[in-house]
Amino acid sequence: MLKAFKSDWRPQVLTAIGLVFFMLYSFLAFTTSGPFNSPDETANYFFAGRFASETSLQFYDPANDTADGLVSPRSMRVVLGKTVPAGFIGLPILYGLVAKAFGTGIIPFLTPFLAVVAIIFFYLLVKSVFDRNIAFVSSLLAFIFPGWWYYSAKGLMPNVAFVSFLIISLYFFLRSLDSKKLSHYLLFSVFLSFSLMVRTSEFIWIAVLLLAIVLLNLKKINWRYLITAFAVFLIVFSPIFFFNQANYGSPFSLGYSLNLELENKNLIGQSLTLAEKMVLPFGFHPKTALANFYDYTFGLFPVWSGFLLFGFLFSACEDNQMRFEGRDRFRPDHAAIVMMHFHDRPQHSTEADAVAPHDNKFLFAFLIGKLQLKRLAVFCAQWKNVANFD
């Protein structure tokens, strides 16, 4: 990777631009000292600080002696008499570890830092698939990508940290296929474990993605190194099992998984329940999914949704669409269909707002952004008369 910086001016330019965007992403961290406006951010910051000082992700609230476990801040819950996170615990653990060394004041700046570093690795990742020019333009666009900018500024939300670690892990995985170096396999496993610690529920689709990469590169895989990397992944990921047990009474429990720690006392039953919640976190409710999909699209942004629908229909009719699909194998509308069932939560749920702006912006930004980046890749490839696209 260091050779790429010395022989290529593009990552050097991206690093310089990244310093500017680090300041922009950190605007709220620099200018505000009060509470966060998001309960999830507040909980993550509180427990990251608690982990830094006490290596614990729980606290005792005497009010629950009388309230019988009913009193807790939002994004927290009471389990076994202790107040614990009501979300994924990986972010407080990782940020808390860094805060142990550098102090809790660094916590709000970690996500903006990761956001900039991830874009550098995004450049290296895209360059390995396309070329330097496409990677450079894509990375420049990534800096101003609405969803990326929005969640980079919200430093205690897990979205950007998760994606950042995943981008870095994918880069090292693809590098390992060519370099055959154990160090690349190990770095892949470490950053993959970090990403899944931050958002464990993404395990299913990431596993499918990695399996597809392995199947397409069977001859390039060093199986001994890959098995070693898997062992390292389990070791790095293991604190999640430990603190899940300490917080929720089960190593396979999650803060988001309501009553999971009480549903099945045996380990096999708990793991099956966890798998079910990952695949269908709110159950299977097709009508509710369609209703929420409408609320998130035409119900909230009718004009933009119309443009989005027109873009899908137009791209489907393009002459070069099928040729490019053969290489890409993935379309933004596929992502929309997959995402629908993750938004089919029952309307009586406490989190069943008809419109959730932070979720909606990220989903729309992802779908629209990927469509535009894909079109840009096609244009650049055709302009350069690359054999696969001419």
C-alpha positions as CSV (number, residue, x, y, z in Angstrom):
1,M,0.0,0.0,0.0
2,L,2.9,2.4,0.8
3,K,4.2,1.8,-2.8
4,A,0.9,3.0,-4.1
5,F,1.3,6.3,-2.3
6,K,4.9,6.8,-3.5
7,S,4.2,5.9,-7.2
8,D,0.7,7.4,-7.5
9,W,-0.2,11.1,-6.9
10,R,-4.0,10.3,-6.6
11,P,-3.9,8.8,-3.0
12,Q,-1.7,11.7,-2.0
13,V,-4.3,14.2,-3.3
14,L,-7.1,12.2,-1.6
15,T,-5.2,12.3,1.7
16,A,-4.9,16.1,1.5
17,I,-8.6,16.5,0.6
18,G,-9.3,14.0,3.4
19,L,-7.8,16.4,6.0
20,V,-10.2,19.1,4.9
21,F,-13.2,16.7,5.0
22,F,-12.1,15.5,8.4
23,M,-12.6,19.0,9.7
24,L,-16.0,19.2,7.9
25,Y,-17.1,15.8,9.2
26,S,-16.0,16.9,12.7
27,F,-17.9,20.2,12.7
28,L,-20.4,19.0,15.3
29,A,-17.7,17.5,17.5
30,F,-15.8,20.8,17.5
31,T,-18.8,23.1,18.0
32,T,-21.1,21.3,20.4
33,S,-20.4,20.1,23.9
34,G,-24.0,19.3,25.0
35,P,-26.0,16.0,24.7
36,F,-26.4,14.3,21.3
37,N,-29.8,14.7,19.6
38,S,-29.9,10.9,18.9
39,P,-30.6,8.5,21.7
40,D,-28.4,5.9,20.0
41,E,-25.5,8.3,19.9
42,T,-26.0,9.2,23.5
43,A,-26.0,5.6,24.6
44,N,-22.9,4.7,22.5
45,Y,-21.0,7.7,23.9
46,F,-22.0,6.9,27.5
47,F,-21.1,3.3,27.3
48,A,-17.9,4.0,25.4
49,G,-16.8,6.3,28.2
50,R,-17.9,3.7,30.8
51,F,-15.9,1.0,29.0
52,A,-12.9,3.3,28.9
53,S,-13.0,3.9,32.7
54,E,-14.4,0.6,34.0
55,T,-14.3,-2.0,31.1
56,S,-18.0,-2.4,31.7
57,L,-21.1,-2.0,29.6
58,Q,-23.7,-1.8,32.3
59,F,-24.6,0.1,35.4
60,Y,-27.0,-0.2,38.4
61,D,-29.9,2.2,38.7
62,P,-31.5,2.1,42.2
63,A,-34.7,3.5,40.7
64,N,-35.4,0.1,39.3
65,D,-35.5,-1.4,42.8
66,T,-38.9,0.2,43.0
67,A,-39.8,0.3,39.3
68,D,-39.0,-3.3,38.7
69,G,-36.8,-2.7,35.7
70,L,-39.1,-0.3,33.9
71,V,-36.8,2.8,34.2
72,S,-34.2,3.3,31.6
73,P,-33.1,6.0,29.1
74,R,-33.9,5.6,25.4
75,S,-31.5,3.2,23.6
76,M,-30.9,1.4,26.9
77,R,-32.8,-1.3,28.6
78,V,-32.8,-3.1,32.0
79,V,-31.7,-6.7,31.9
80,L,-31.1,-8.8,35.0
81,G,-31.3,-5.7,37.2
82,K,-28.7,-3.7,35.3
83,T,-29.1,-1.0,32.7
84,V,-27.4,-2.1,29.4
85,P,-27.2,-0.9,25.8
86,A,-30.2,-1.6,23.7
87,G,-28.1,-1.8,20.5
88,F,-25.0,-3.4,19.2
89,I,-22.1,-3.2,21.7
90,G,-19.2,-3.3,19.3
91,L,-18.9,0.5,18.8
92,P,-18.7,1.2,22.6
93,I,-16.1,-1.5,23.0
94,L,-13.8,-0.4,20.1
95,Y,-14.2,3.3,20.8
96,G,-13.8,2.7,24.6
97,L,-10.5,0.8,24.0
98,V,-9.2,3.8,22.0
99,A,-10.4,6.2,24.8
100,K,-8.5,4.1,27.4
101,A,-5.3,5.3,25.7
102,F,-6.2,8.8,24.5
103,G,-9.0,9.9,26.7
104,T,-12.8,10.2,26.2
105,G,-12.4,13.5,24.4
106,I,-11.3,11.6,21.2
107,I,-14.5,9.6,21.0
108,P,-16.5,12.0,18.8
109,F,-13.6,12.3,16.3
110,L,-13.1,8.6,15.7
111,T,-15.9,8.2,13.1
112,P,-14.8,11.2,11.0
113,F,-11.2,9.8,11.1
114,L,-12.5,6.4,10.0
115,A,-14.6,8.0,7.2
116,V,-11.5,9.6,5.7
117,V,-9.3,6.5,6.0
118,A,-12.0,4.4,4.5
119,I,-12.2,6.6,1.4
120,I,-8.4,6.1,0.9
121,F,-9.0,2.3,1.1
122,F,-12.0,2.7,-1.2
123,Y,-9.7,4.2,-3.8
124,L,-7.3,1.2,-3.5
125,L,-10.3,-1.2,-3.6
126,V,-11.9,0.3,-6.7
127,K,-8.5,0.6,-8.4
128,S,-8.0,-3.1,-8.1
129,V,-11.3,-3.7,-9.9
130,F,-11.3,-0.9,-12.5
131,D,-8.4,1.5,-12.8
132,R,-6.8,4.5,-11.1
133,N,-8.9,7.2,-12.8
134,I,-12.2,5.6,-12.1
135,A,-11.1,4.9,-8.5
136,F,-10.0,8.5,-8.1
137,V,-13.3,10.0,-9.4
138,S,-15.3,7.6,-7.3
139,S,-13.4,8.5,-4.2
140,L,-13.8,12.2,-4.8
141,L,-17.6,11.6,-5.1
142,A,-17.5,9.5,-1.9
143,F,-16.3,12.5,0.1
144,I,-19.5,14.4,-0.7
145,F,-21.8,11.3,-0.8
146,P,-24.8,12.6,1.2
147,G,-25.3,9.4,3.3
148,W,-21.5,9.3,4.0
149,W,-21.3,12.9,5.0
150,Y,-24.4,12.8,7.1
151,Y,-23.4,9.8,9.2
152,S,-19.7,10.8,9.4
153,A,-20.9,14.0,11.2
154,K,-23.0,11.8,13.5
155,G,-19.9,10.4,15.1
156,L,-21.5,7.9,17.5
157,M,-23.8,6.2,15.0
158,P,-22.5,2.8,13.8
159,N,-23.1,3.2,10.1
160,V,-19.9,4.8,8.9
161,A,-17.7,2.8,11.3
162,F,-19.2,-0.4,10.1
163,V,-18.8,0.4,6.4
164,S,-15.3,1.8,6.9
165,F,-14.1,-1.4,8.5
166,L,-15.8,-3.5,5.9
167,I,-14.2,-1.5,3.0
168,I,-10.7,-2.0,4.6
169,S,-11.3,-5.7,5.2
170,L,-12.5,-6.2,1.6
171,Y,-9.4,-4.4,0.3
172,F,-7.1,-6.7,2.2
173,F,-9.1,-9.8,1.2
174,L,-8.7,-9.0,-2.5
175,R,-5.0,-8.1,-1.9
176,S,-4.5,-11.5,-0.3
177,L,-5.7,-13.3,-3.4
178,D,-2.9,-11.8,-5.4
179,S,-0.1,-11.4,-2.8
180,K,-0.6,-14.8,-1.0
181,K,0.7,-13.0,2.1
182,L,-0.4,-14.2,5.6
183,S,-0.4,-10.6,6.8
184,H,-3.1,-9.6,4.3
185,Y,-5.3,-12.5,5.4
186,L,-4.9,-11.5,9.0
187,L,-5.6,-7.9,8.4
188,F,-8.7,-8.9,6.5
189,S,-9.9,-11.0,9.4
190,V,-9.2,-8.3,12.0
191,F,-11.1,-5.5,10.2
192,L,-13.9,-7.9,9.3
193,S,-14.3,-8.7,12.9
194,F,-14.4,-5.0,13.7
195,S,-17.1,-4.4,11.2
196,L,-19.3,-7.2,12.5
197,M,-18.7,-6.2,16.1
198,V,-20.1,-2.8,15.2
199,R,-23.2,-4.2,13.3
200,T,-23.5,-7.9,13.9
201,S,-26.9,-8.1,12.1
202,E,-25.1,-7.6,8.8
203,F,-23.5,-11.1,9.1
204,I,-25.8,-12.8,6.6
205,W,-25.2,-10.7,3.5
206,I,-21.5,-10.3,4.3
207,A,-21.1,-14.0,4.6
208,V,-22.9,-14.5,1.2
209,L,-20.6,-11.8,-0.4
210,L,-17.4,-13.4,1.0
211,L,-18.6,-16.9,-0.1
212,A,-19.2,-15.6,-3.6
213,I,-15.6,-14.1,-3.7
214,V,-14.1,-17.4,-2.5
215,L,-16.1,-19.5,-5.0
216,L,-14.9,-17.2,-7.9
217,N,-11.3,-17.4,-6.7
218,L,-10.9,-21.0,-5.5
219,K,-7.5,-21.4,-7.2
220,K,-6.1,-18.2,-5.6
221,I,-7.1,-19.1,-2.1
222,N,-4.4,-20.2,0.4
223,W,-6.7,-22.4,2.5
224,R,-4.2,-22.7,5.4
225,Y,-4.0,-18.9,5.6
226,L,-7.8,-18.5,5.3
227,I,-8.4,-21.0,8.1
228,T,-5.9,-19.1,10.2
229,A,-7.6,-15.9,9.4
230,F,-11.0,-17.4,10.5
231,A,-9.4,-18.4,13.8
232,V,-8.1,-14.8,14.3
233,F,-11.6,-13.5,13.4
234,L,-13.2,-15.5,16.2
235,I,-10.5,-14.4,18.7
236,V,-11.0,-10.7,17.9
237,F,-14.7,-11.0,17.8
238,S,-14.9,-13.0,21.1
239,P,-15.4,-9.9,23.4
240,I,-18.9,-9.6,21.9
241,F,-19.7,-13.1,23.2
242,F,-18.3,-12.2,26.6
243,F,-20.1,-8.9,27.1
244,N,-23.4,-10.3,25.5
245,Q,-23.3,-13.0,28.3
246,A,-22.5,-10.4,30.9
247,N,-25.2,-7.9,29.7
248,Y,-28.0,-10.1,28.4
249,G,-27.4,-13.5,29.9
250,S,-26.6,-15.2,26.6
251,P,-23.5,-15.0,24.4
252,F,-25.7,-15.0,21.3
253,S,-28.1,-12.2,22.5
254,L,-28.3,-8.7,21.1
255,G,-29.6,-5.5,22.6
256,Y,-32.0,-5.1,19.6
257,S,-33.3,-8.6,20.0
258,L,-36.2,-8.1,22.5
259,N,-36.4,-10.9,25.1
260,L,-33.9,-13.1,23.3
261,E,-32.1,-13.8,26.5
262,L,-35.4,-15.3,27.9
263,E,-36.7,-17.2,24.9
264,N,-34.3,-20.1,24.9
265,K,-32.1,-21.2,27.7
266,N,-30.0,-23.7,25.7
267,L,-27.2,-22.5,23.5
268,I,-28.5,-24.1,20.3
269,G,-32.0,-22.6,20.7
270,Q,-30.5,-19.2,21.3
271,S,-28.3,-19.4,18.2
272,L,-31.3,-20.4,16.1
273,T,-33.4,-17.6,17.4
274,L,-30.5,-15.1,16.7
275,A,-30.2,-16.4,13.1
276,E,-34.0,-15.9,12.6
277,K,-33.8,-12.4,14.0
278,M,-30.9,-11.6,11.6
279,V,-32.7,-12.8,8.5
280,L,-36.2,-11.5,9.5
281,P,-35.6,-9.0,12.3
282,F,-39.2,-8.0,12.6
283,G,-40.9,-11.1,11.2
284,F,-42.3,-11.5,7.7
285,H,-45.1,-8.9,7.0
286,P,-45.3,-8.3,3.2
287,K,-48.2,-5.9,3.4
288,T,-46.6,-3.8,6.1
289,A,-43.3,-3.9,4.1
290,L,-45.1,-2.5,1.0
291,A,-46.8,0.1,3.1
292,N,-43.6,1.3,4.7
293,F,-41.8,1.2,1.3
294,Y,-44.4,3.6,0.0
295,D,-44.1,5.8,3.0
296,Y,-40.3,5.9,2.6
297,T,-40.5,6.7,-1.1
298,F,-43.5,8.4,-2.8
299,G,-45.2,9.2,0.5
300,L,-42.2,11.3,1.7
301,F,-40.4,12.3,-1.5
302,P,-42.8,12.0,-4.4
303,V,-40.7,14.1,-6.8
304,W,-37.3,12.4,-6.0
305,S,-39.0,9.0,-6.1
306,G,-40.3,9.8,-9.5
307,F,-36.8,10.6,-10.7
308,L,-35.5,7.4,-9.1
309,L,-38.2,5.3,-10.8
310,F,-37.5,7.0,-14.1
311,G,-33.8,6.2,-13.7
312,F,-34.4,2.5,-13.0
313,L,-36.7,2.3,-16.1
314,F,-34.3,4.2,-18.3
315,S,-31.3,2.1,-17.2
316,A,-33.2,-1.1,-17.9
317,C,-33.7,0.0,-21.5
318,E,-30.2,1.1,-22.2
319,D,-28.3,-0.9,-24.9
320,N,-25.3,-1.4,-22.7
321,Q,-27.2,-2.3,-19.6
322,M,-27.1,-6.1,-20.0
323,R,-23.5,-6.1,-21.0
324,F,-22.6,-4.1,-17.9
325,E,-24.8,-6.2,-15.7
326,G,-22.8,-9.3,-16.7
327,R,-19.8,-7.7,-15.0
328,D,-21.6,-5.9,-12.1
329,R,-24.2,-8.6,-11.2
330,F,-25.9,-6.2,-8.8
331,R,-28.3,-3.3,-9.3
332,P,-29.6,-0.7,-6.9
333,D,-33.2,-1.9,-7.4
334,H,-32.1,-5.3,-6.1
335,A,-30.9,-3.6,-3.0
336,A,-34.2,-1.9,-2.6
337,I,-36.1,-5.2,-2.7
338,V,-33.8,-6.8,-0.2
339,M,-34.0,-3.8,2.1
340,M,-37.9,-3.8,2.1
341,H,-38.2,-6.7,4.6
342,F,-35.9,-5.0,7.0
343,H,-38.5,-2.2,7.2
344,D,-41.6,-4.4,7.7
345,R,-41.7,-3.9,11.5
346,P,-45.3,-4.0,12.9
347,Q,-47.0,-0.7,13.3
348,H,-47.5,-1.2,17.0
349,S,-43.8,-1.3,17.5
350,T,-42.3,1.6,19.5
351,E,-40.0,2.2,16.6
352,A,-42.6,2.0,13.9
353,D,-42.7,5.6,12.9
354,A,-44.3,6.0,9.5
355,V,-41.2,8.0,8.4
356,A,-37.8,7.6,9.9
357,P,-35.7,10.4,8.3
358,H,-32.3,9.2,9.2
359,D,-33.0,5.7,7.8
360,N,-34.7,7.1,4.8
361,K,-31.9,9.4,3.8
362,F,-29.3,6.8,4.1
363,L,-31.3,4.3,2.0
364,F,-32.0,6.8,-0.7
365,A,-28.5,8.1,-0.7
366,F,-27.1,4.6,-1.1
367,L,-29.5,3.7,-4.0
368,I,-29.1,6.9,-5.9
369,G,-25.4,7.1,-5.3
370,K,-24.7,3.6,-6.4
371,L,-26.7,4.1,-9.5
372,Q,-24.8,7.3,-10.4
373,L,-21.4,5.7,-9.6
374,K,-22.2,2.7,-11.7
375,R,-23.2,5.0,-14.6
376,L,-19.9,6.9,-14.2
377,A,-17.9,3.7,-14.3
378,V,-19.6,2.7,-17.5
379,F,-19.0,6.1,-19.1
380,C,-15.3,6.2,-18.1
381,A,-14.8,2.6,-19.3
382,Q,-16.5,3.3,-22.6
383,W,-14.6,6.6,-23.0
384,K,-11.3,4.8,-22.6
385,N,-12.5,2.0,-24.9
386,V,-11.9,-0.8,-22.4
387,A,-12.3,-4.2,-24.1
388,N,-15.1,-5.3,-21.7
389,F,-17.3,-2.4,-22.4
390,D,-16.7,-1.4,-26.1
